[in-house]
Amino acid sequence: MSKALSLKIRDEIFDEVEEIIKKLDTPRNAYINRALDYFNRMNKRKLLKVSFAHESKLVRDNSIEILEEFERFEETLPE
């Protein structure tokens, strides 16, 4: 399924796209679809990185507490 879209592109970007698609012998629609797909994947990765960093900070203190608890437990074990 496809959606029709009307958008305004700055002249210099449009001209560059036209130059590239001629050299690649690629339809403009296919080129723009691939560009948007790439941009979406790139931004999803960035968002995932931010999410992982946030989640890591949330569990960091808890992980240190657990590690310290294990260390105390090991100290009480007979050798």
C-alpha positions, 0 to 999 in steps of 0.5 A: 500500500502506498500513500500520495504525498505532496511536499515542498523541497528546497530548490538546491535539494531538488536539483541535487536529487535530480542530478543523482537520480539521472546518474543512478537511473533511478526513479525519483519516487524510489530514491526518496523512499529509500532515503526516508527508509534510511533516515528512519532506521538511522533515527530509530537507532539514535532513539534506541541508544538514548533509551538504552543510556537512560535505562542503564542509568536507572539500573546502575545504582541498583546494580552497585547495591547488589554487587556490594551485597554479594561482596558482604555475603562472600565475606561471611562464607567460611573458607 
